[in-house]
């Protein structure tokens, strides 16, 4: 009854050298030697063996400091898969995945687009571990050059707002 969690977190491409996947949980120490740790778990829904997102949390020795839930639906993780199956937000299973014990060879999250999740994790980590996430440079598109337009003259005499 494997979720292939190790492969899922590898597909996310998280850049931390000091990390491990134990069961279905990802643990990392983004700031080597620092007091804070990162933990990422799958969020269960009310249905058995169904998951609808990731729970990202920051820990220290005395316990959890902060947590955020990153829903698959909000980050368009399964939009392509759901659209191909004709599934809308009104259908059960939209934006989620299930694991099945009788199909150990099936990867339940196959076809997931993880860029949105990775960007959200990037934002979360940059708050709690500033400087320890190797930020990718944004892709710039060719833009038109702005023209210098003279500004209109200000009012003469009196005060201006």
VOPAGU-2260 file (C-alpha; in pm, 1 decimal, decimal comma):
REM VOPAGU-2260
SITE   aa  ch    i         X         Y         Z
SITE  UNK   A    0       0,0       0,0       0,0
SITE  UNK   A    1     262,7     250,2    -114,3
SITE  UNK   A    2     197,1     612,1    -202,2
SITE  UNK   A    3     544,4     644,8    -353,0
SITE  UNK   A    4     600,7     942,8    -122,2
SITE  UNK   A    5     976,9     940,7    -179,3
SITE  UNK   A    6     918,7     976,2    -554,0
SITE  UNK   A    7     656,6    1249,1    -500,2
SITE  UNK   A    8     897,0    1459,6    -293,4
SITE  UNK   A    9    1173,5    1395,1    -547,6
SITE  UNK   A   10     937,5    1522,6    -820,3
SITE  UNK   A   11     888,7    1841,0    -616,7
SITE  UNK   A   12    1263,2    1897,4    -649,1
SITE  UNK   A   13    1315,9    2038,4    -302,1
SITE  UNK   A   14    1676,7    2160,7    -279,3
SITE  UNK   A   15    1769,9    2057,5      72,8
SITE  UNK   A   16    2076,5    1836,7     114,5
SITE  UNK   A   17    1995,5    1750,0     476,7
SITE  UNK   A   18    1659,1    1573,8     427,3
SITE  UNK   A   19    1486,5    1237,8     456,8
SITE  UNK   A   20    1154,1    1078,6     371,3
SITE  UNK   A   21    1022,6     855,5     647,8
SITE  UNK   A   22     702,4     676,8     554,5
SITE  UNK   A   23     495,0     946,3     388,1
SITE  UNK   A   24     660,6    1243,4     561,0
SITE  UNK   A   25     940,5    1465,3     431,6
SITE  UNK   A   26    1182,7    1604,7     692,1
SITE  UNK   A   27    1449,4    1865,9     620,1
SITE  UNK   A   28    1689,0    2099,6     792,6
SITE  UNK   A   29    1706,6    2392,8     549,3
SITE  UNK   A   30    1951,0    2588,3     769,1
SITE  UNK   A   31    2226,2    2336,3     853,6
SITE  UNK   A   32    2300,8    2345,6    1224,1
SITE  UNK   A   33    2006,6    2577,1    1289,8
SITE  UNK   A   34    1734,4    2514,5    1548,1
SITE  UNK   A   35    1444,3    2496,8    1298,8
SITE  UNK   A   36    1327,1    2197,4    1097,3
SITE  UNK   A   37    1081,6    2159,1     810,2
SITE  UNK   A   38     820,3    1883,8     790,9
SITE  UNK   A   39     585,8    1812,0     499,5
SITE  UNK   A   40     298,8    1562,1     530,3
SITE  UNK   A   41      12,7    1462,5     304,2
SITE  UNK   A   42    -326,8    1596,3     419,5
SITE  UNK   A   43    -598,9    1337,3     451,8
SITE  UNK   A   44    -957,8    1405,4     355,9
SITE  UNK   A   45   -1261,9    1259,5     533,1
SITE  UNK   A   46   -1242,3     956,5     301,7
SITE  UNK   A   47   -1004,9     673,0     384,1
SITE  UNK   A   48    -672,2     679,7     197,6
SITE  UNK   A   49    -755,7    1002,8      10,4
SITE  UNK   A   50    -532,8    1311,4      16,6
SITE  UNK   A   51    -607,8    1666,8     -94,0
SITE  UNK   A   52    -287,5    1856,9     -22,1
SITE  UNK   A   53      30,2    1897,3     174,1
SITE  UNK   A   54      78,2    2026,6     527,5
SITE  UNK   A   55     403,0    2221,8     560,5
SITE  UNK   A   56     522,6    2290,1     914,5
SITE  UNK   A   57     818,7    2447,2    1092,2
SITE  UNK   A   58     945,5    2285,7    1412,2
SITE  UNK   A   59    1199,2    2356,6    1679,6
SITE  UNK   A   60    1308,6    2147,2    1976,2
SITE  UNK   A   61    1001,5    2245,1    2180,9
SITE  UNK   A   62     744,5    2170,4    1911,3
SITE  UNK   A   63     562,8    2312,3    1614,3
SITE  UNK   A   64     590,4    2685,0    1548,6
SITE  UNK   A   65     379,2    2724,4    1236,2
SITE  UNK   A   66     193,9    2521,5     974,8
SITE  UNK   A   67      24,4    2583,6     642,1
SITE  UNK   A   68    -195,1    2360,4     429,1
SITE  UNK   A   69    -129,5    2368,3      55,5
SITE  UNK   A   70    -431,1    2218,4    -119,7
SITE  UNK   A   71    -375,3    2046,3    -454,4
SITE  UNK   A   72    -682,3    2220,7    -595,1
SITE  UNK   A   73    -549,8    2566,5    -504,9
SITE  UNK   A   74    -216,6    2497,8    -676,7
SITE  UNK   A   75    -362,1    2328,5    -986,7
SITE  UNK   A   76    -174,1    2006,0    -917,8
SITE  UNK   A   77    -433,8    1777,8   -1076,8
SITE  UNK   A   78    -614,6    2019,6   -1311,3
SITE  UNK   A   79    -490,0    1846,2   -1626,0
SITE  UNK   A   80    -579,6    1498,5   -1501,0
SITE  UNK   A   81    -923,5    1607,4   -1379,7
SITE  UNK   A   82   -1002,6    1793,2   -1702,6
SITE  UNK   A   83    -904,6    1487,2   -1907,8
SITE  UNK   A   84   -1145,0    1277,1   -1698,2
SITE  UNK   A   85   -1424,1    1536,1   -1718,0
SITE  UNK   A   86   -1410,6    1591,0   -1342,6
SITE  UNK   A   87   -1514,7    1930,9   -1204,0
SITE  UNK   A   88   -1501,9    2071,3    -849,5
SITE  UNK   A   89   -1853,5    1932,9    -801,5
SITE  UNK   A   90   -1732,8    1573,1    -851,8
SITE  UNK   A   91   -1586,3    1352,7    -579,5
SITE  UNK   A   92   -1212,6    1309,5    -615,4
SITE  UNK   A   93   -1152,0    1646,5    -780,5
SITE  UNK   A   94    -807,6    1778,3    -686,3
SITE  UNK   A   95    -727,4    1471,8    -474,2
SITE  UNK   A   96    -563,0    1133,4    -509,0
SITE  UNK   A   97    -633,2     798,8    -347,6
SITE  UNK   A   98    -410,3     507,5    -264,3
SITE  UNK   A   99    -536,6     155,0    -314,8
SITE  UNK   A  100    -398,4    -143,3    -124,3
SITE  UNK   A  101    -491,0    -386,3    -399,9
SITE  UNK   A  102    -287,9    -194,0    -661,7
SITE  UNK   A  103      65,8    -166,0    -519,9
SITE  UNK   A  104     218,1     -94,1    -862,1
SITE  UNK   A  105      -5,1     208,9    -930,5
SITE  UNK   A  106     133,5     555,4    -853,8
SITE  UNK   A  107    -172,4     744,4    -723,1
SITE  UNK   A  108     -38,2    1095,6    -788,6
SITE  UNK   A  109      86,5    1018,3   -1138,8
SITE  UNK   A  110      41,2    1310,1   -1374,9
SITE  UNK   A  111      58,9    1570,3   -1099,3
SITE  UNK   A  112     186,8    1913,3   -1198,9
SITE  UNK   A  113     394,6    2015,9    -899,3
SITE  UNK   A  114     518,2    2361,2   -1003,4
SITE  UNK   A  115     245,7    2542,7    -807,3
SITE  UNK   A  116     315,3    2339,6    -493,0
SITE  UNK   A  117     687,6    2395,8    -526,5
SITE  UNK   A  118     633,4    2771,7    -559,9
SITE  UNK   A  119     412,3    2773,1    -248,6
SITE  UNK   A  120     671,8    2575,1     -52,0
SITE  UNK   A  121     932,3    2822,9    -180,3
SITE  UNK   A  122     730,3    3111,4     -35,1
SITE  UNK   A  123     678,9    2934,0     297,9
SITE  UNK   A  124    1045,6    2839,6     335,4
SITE  UNK   A  125    1165,5    3188,1     240,1
SITE  UNK   A  126     973,0    3326,4     540,3
SITE  UNK   A  127    1102,5    3078,0     798,8
SITE  UNK   A  128    1446,2    3005,6     650,7
SITE  UNK   A  129    1549,4    3324,7     468,6
SITE  UNK   A  130    1846,2    3275,7     241,1
SITE  UNK   A  131    1842,5    2895,2     250,1
SITE  UNK   A  132    1620,3    2832,6     -51,4
SITE  UNK   A  133    1810,6    2869,3    -377,7
SITE  UNK   A  134    1550,4    3083,9    -552,6
SITE  UNK   A  135    1519,8    3036,5    -921,9
SITE  UNK   A  136    1539,9    3350,7   -1128,4
SITE  UNK   A  137    1209,2    3448,8   -1285,2
SITE  UNK   A  138    1180,0    3407,3   -1656,8
SITE  UNK   A  139    1153,0    3748,7   -1814,5
SITE  UNK   A  140     960,5    3796,7   -2131,6
SITE  UNK   A  141    1060,4    4048,2   -2393,3
SITE  UNK   A  142     881,7    4370,3   -2316,4
SITE  UNK   A  143     844,1    4694,2   -2501,2
SITE  UNK   A  144    1071,7    4974,5   -2395,3
SITE  UNK   A  145     896,6    5242,9   -2195,3
SITE  UNK   A  146     902,1    5587,2   -2350,9
SITE  UNK   A  147     986,4    5893,6   -2152,5
SITE  UNK   A  148     671,7    6105,9   -2139,8
SITE  UNK   A  149     703,8    6459,0   -2007,5
SITE  UNK   A  150     497,1    6516,9   -1697,9
SITE  UNK   A  151     237,9    6793,1   -1707,0
SITE  UNK   A  152     341,2    7115,4   -1538,5
SITE  UNK   A  153     225,2    7157,3   -1180,3
SITE  UNK   A  154     -22,3    7422,5   -1067,9
SITE  UNK   A  155     112,3    7776,1   -1050,1
SITE  UNK   A  156     100,0    7942,7    -717,4
SITE  UNK   A  157     -91,8    7806,8    -419,9
SITE  UNK   A  158     -56,9    7462,1    -268,5
SITE  UNK   A  159     -83,3    7137,3    -453,9
SITE  UNK   A  160    -203,2    6809,3    -317,1
